[in-house]
Amino acid sequence: MAKDARHSDEQAIDDAPAGADSQHAARNNDATTENPIAEARRGRKPKPAIEPSDLQGLKYFDKLKPLLARLHEVGTERDSAGNRDLHMDEYCVLVLLWMFSPLLTSMRALQQASGLDKVQKKLGVGRTSFGSFSESVRVFDPEPLKEIAAELAAQLPQPSQGPFDAIGKTLTAVDGSVVDTVVKVSRLAWLPKGGGKMTYGYRLHTQFEIYRGTVHRVDATGSKPKGEADERAVLARTVESGRCYLIDRGYGKFLLWNGIHAADSNYVCRVRDNSVYEVIEEKLLTDADRKAGVISDQIVKFTAAKADARPDHPVRLVVVSASEHTSRGSRATGSSTGPSCDGKLRLATDLLDVPAELIAEAYRLRWLIEVCQADCTSSAGLYQLAG
């Protein structure tokens, strides 16, 4: 009997025609997945069906729907018959529902939720098929959505930066991280891993406003950090005025510093332990500087690069005490504990008149972007795509 049930189960999938209605096919798939026998065959326990009571806070979407309404016609240019079931505004609402509902851990769960009367009435959507979701990422242009995000960000008040108001610029941490994907899209670049394997994915270049607590922008490139995808090249293309960029040693390129300085912005950049420079001026340390761990404060001239590739402005080097650290493992195999540190953080900046203690404290705040990236990856469900 069990064998007959399994055979019937498998036949239901095999008999679904390739060109059949996507919603009909999705219902067949749902029935298969929710079948305890099918779940047992896959080696996992069947998950309980999503109930209306599982989804809370749908009232907050009442404020979002009018904001997203302008997206309704995006991607409908070729839909001359007018039979599109899932529009971009509806797609965005469903994705937001997925992001902020802990029980919706997969696209299948989201599809189940879209079939609930409560969801359909509150969100104004219909039952959505996997085919519609799959097509959406190709059809819907994200640019209009970015415009909405920018409008919302502009409405946020600019909080006081406390003592960092003395810098006169918006503290902006910058970093790049790779998001692996199981779908090995051929157009994406590669990163070598141990054993001759490759990592396929995107590199997300994130700019995070420290005191506002928001992501200013994210630029996605292929994961191989070369050419246009190099994090220094990405920042050089996206530099804005009125910012103080907090960047790590991967951004230690003099021409990039020149570009930031020329744009009426500033930078605080950690440089490598073996950086070569001449000391032009030794600045006196205050008690507050020493309390913040500052070891030295100097005006320097970097000499390692060719003359036309050196900083074209005065550069200050603030050295701060840090924990000594020896790198173990390899980034290629994913076991790296980070670059070595000789117990000193060397911070290069074009901020010549700001107290050294503030330079040190500003760079310490840079760790917040690491938390931001981890939170965004988790909230967006990208951890489910990690390979």
N, C-alpha and C positions, 0 to 999 in steps of 0.2 A: 504493500500500500504506500509506504514511504517512498519507495522507488518510483511508483507511478506519479506521486505528487511532485517529486523532483523533476521527472521527465516533463510533466505538464508545465512546471515552472519554467524550465529551460525553453520549452517549445513556445511559450508565450512571448519570450524575448526574441527568439529566432524568427517567429512569424511576423513580427512588427515590420511592416514595409518601410523601406528607406524614405519614401516620399510621403508617408502618412502624416496626418495632422499631428503637429508637435505636441499639442496638449493631450491628444489621445495616447500618443506614445509615452508621454510622461506619466499618465495615469497607470499604464501597464507597468512601467518601471517602479512606480511607487508601491504598487501591489506586490511586486516581486521583492522589493527591499524590506517591506514590512512583514513579509511572510517569515515566521520563525524558522521554518525549514531552510529557506534561502539564507537567512542570517547565520544559522548554524553551519551551513555548508561553507560560508566565508570565514568561519572561525571567530565570530563575534556575536555578542548578545544583541538581540533586536532592541532598538531604542524606542521608548514610548512615543506615541504620536503627540504632536504639539497641540496643546489645548488653549482655548481663548484666554483662560485665566493665567496662562504662562507669560503672556505678553502684557506689560504694564507701561504706562506713560505715553500712550498713543495720542493723548490730548495735545502733547507738545508739538506734534506734527501739524496742527492747525496753523501755527505760525510759519512753518517751513513751506507748506504747499504753495501759498501765494508767491513766495520768493522764488520758487523753482518753476512756476507756471510758464515763464518765458522760454523754458527749455522744451516745451511740449512739441514744437515743430522741428526741432533739431533732428537731422537724420531721416526726414520724411520726403526729401526731394525726389527720390526715385519711386516713392510709393504712390504711383498714379492711381491705383485702384482704391486707395484709402482703406486698406484692410489691416494696417498695422495694429497689433494688440497691445504692445508694450512701447510706450513713449519714454523719452529721456527723463522727463520729470518724475514719472512713475518708477523708472529704474533707479534713480537717485534716492527716492524715498525708501524703496525696498532695501537698497544697500545700507542706508543709514539705520534702518530697522535691524538689519543683520549685525551691524557693528556694535549697536548699543543694547542688544538683547542677548544675555549670556547663554541662553538655551539654544539659540540659533547658531550652531557650530559648523554648518555646512550649507552648500547651495540646496541640497535636498530638503533640509529643515526649513530653509527660507521659502522654498517652493510650497511646502506643506502649509506654512503660515499664510502665504498669499491666497490659499484656498479657504481660509476662515472668513466667515461673514463679518466678524468683528473687524478684521484687518481691511477687508474690502470696503466696508462702510466708512471707517475712520480715515483710511489713506486714499480712497478713491481709485483702487487698483483692482484688477481681476486676477484670476488664477494664472500664474506665469509658468511657462514651460522652460526646460533646460535649453531648448533650441533658441528661445527668445533671449535668454541670458547670454548664451554663447555669441549670438549675432550682435548683441548690443555693444560689446567692446570694439567691434569693427565699424559699426555704423555711427555711433554717437561721438561727435567731436567734443573733447573735454574743454576746449578753450572757453566757451560761454560759462562753464561751471567755474573755471578759474576766475573769471570776471566777478562772479557772485561772491566767491571767497574773498577776493580783494576788497570788495565793497563792505563786507562784514568786518574784515580786519580793520578797515579805515574807521569804522565806528567805535572801535575799542579806545578808551581813553589812554593817553600816554602817561603812565605813572611816573612819579619822581624816582630818579635813580640814586637818591640819597647822596652820599659823598661823591658818587661818580658823575653827578651833574657838573662837576668841575671839568670833566673831559669835554663836555659840550656836544657829544655825539651819542647816537643810540648804540648801546653795547649789543653787538651781533656776533654770536658764535657760529663758526662755519665748520662743517665736517662732511666727509663722504663715506658711505658704507655700502656694501654689496648685499643685495637681496637675491638669494638663490631661487630658482624656479625649477620645478620638475619637468616643465615643458621646455625642451631644449630647442628653442627657436634659433634657426640657423643664422638669422641676421644679428643676433646678439654676439658680443665679443666673449672671450673666454678668459678664465683664470686657471693656471695650472694648480693641481693639488697633488698630494702624494700618490705614488703608484701609477703615475701616468694618466690619472683621471683628470677630467676637466670640470670646472664649475661654470654653469651657465646662469646668467642673471643680469640684473640691472644694478648700476651704481647710482644711489640716490645722494645728490649733493644738496645738503640742507643748510639753510640759514635760519637761525633761531634768535629771536629778540629776547634777551635775558630777562629784563624787568617787565616786559609785557607778557611774557610766558607763552608766546605764540610763534608758530613757524612763519617766517616771512616769505620764504619761497623754497621750493624743492625742484631741482632739475634732474631728470633721469637720463642716463647715458648707458651705453654698453659697459659691462663690468671690467673690461681690460683697461687699466689706467694709462692709456696712451693717446697721443694726438688730441682730438677734440674732447675725449672722455677724461683726460687728465684733470684732476681736481683743481690744479692751479689755472689751467686754461679755462675751466668753467667759471671759476671765481672772477678771472680777468674779464670775461664777457659780461658778467652780471654785477660788477661793482657799481654802487650808487653813492651819491654824495650824502654827507651827514651821518655817516656810520663809523663806528670803531670796531673793526673786525678782529675777533679773538680767534687766532688760527694756530694750528700745531706745526710741528717741524716739517710735515709734508708739503706745506705751503711756503717753505723757505726759498723763494726765488726772488732775486733782487728786482727783476723787471716787473713782477707782480706788485711788489712793494711800491715801485715807482708809479704804477698805474693807480693804486689805491690813493697814494699821496696826491697825485695830480687831479683826482676826482673830488678833492676837498673832503676826503675821509681820512681815517687813521687806522693803524693796525698795531696789534700786540702779537708778535709771532715768536713762538719758541724756536730756537735754532739748535743745530746739532752740537754735541759736546766738543767735536773737533773743529769747530768753525775757526777760521783764520782771520785775525783783525789786528789793527793797531789802535792803541788807546790815545785819543786826542785830548781828552779832558777827564779828570777824576772829580766827581761831584761828592760833596759831603753828605753823609747819612745823618738823619735825625733819629731820635729815640723811637719815634713811631715807625720809621723804616726798619730799624733793627728788630723791633717787636714783631713786625710782619715777616721776619725771616730774610730780609734783604741783606746780602753779603757785600755787594758793590753796586755802584751806579756810575756809569761812564758814558762819555760820548766817544764813539769808535768809528773806525774806517775799515770796512771789509776789503780785503786785498786779494782773495783767492780768485775771483772772476776777472775776465778781461775788463779793461777800463770802461768800454762802452756798455757793459752789462752790470756795472756796479750801481749801488744806490745813488741817485742824483740829488739827494737831500741829506741833511744831517740825521744820523741814526744814533739812538741811545741804546745802551745795553744794560739791563737790570738783571743782576744775578741773584737768585733766590735759593735758599737751602731747600733740599727735598730729600726724600728717602733714597738711599743708594739702592740700585737695582741691577741685577744681571739677567739679561735675556736668556730664556730657556725655551727650547723647541724651535718651531719654524712656522711662519705665517702660511707657508704653502701647504702644510699638513693640518693647519687649524689648531696647532698646539702651542702657538707663540704666547709668551707672557709679556710681549711688548718690547720695544728697544731698550737697551741698557741705559742706565743713568748713573753718572758718577757722583751723585749727591747734590748736584747743582742744576737748577733750571735757568737757562740763559734766554732772556726775553728781549727781543729786539723790537723797538718801537720808534715812531716818529713823533711821539708825544714828548716834547722836550721840557715842558714846564709843569707837568702834573707830578705830584709827590710820588716817589718810588713805591711807597707802600700801596698806593692805589693801583699802580701797574701790576704789582704782585697779586693783589686781591682781585683785580679784574680778570686776570688769567685763571685764577682759581675757580671763578664762576663758570668757566668754559665747560666744566664737567656736566653742566645741566643739559647740554646738547646731547650727550650720550644717553641720558635718561629720556630725553624727548624722542630720540630715534627709536629706542627700544619700545617706548610706549606707542608710538605711531605704528610701528611694525606689528605689534600685538593687537592694537585696536582695529587696524585695517584687515586683520586676519592673514597677514602676509606670512606669519609663522606656519600657517597650514600649507604654504607652498614651498617651504624651505626644503631643499634637496640635500 
